[in-house]
Amino acid sequence: HFTWFFWLSCISFAMVHWSNYDEGTSAAVIPMLLPQFVAGVNWAFARMRFGLRASILLHAAANGILVVPAVIIG
């Protein structure tokens, strides 16, 4: 059942980020969740291969790449 859990957790990761998008209909938001789904797949792989710490660090780094410049710029 691991395969089902893997893909469902990746889909769940993307769906958790649904609230990041206020505008648009569901049909417009679903394609915007594709990057979160791909990230979820990558981080799930990192979790399996290198451990939970690696997955958490990758997620923090990805957030930092986007958040830090936004905070600095204003």
ZIWOUR-V375560 format. One record per run of one state. SS is the DSSP state (2 for helix, 1 for strand, 0 for the rest). FROM is the first residue (numbers start at 1). TO is the last residue. If there is no record, write none. Layout:
SS&FROM&TO  SS&FROM&TO
This chain:
0&1&1  2&2&20  0&21&25  2&26&32  0&33&33  2&34&50  0&51&51  2&52&73  0&74&74
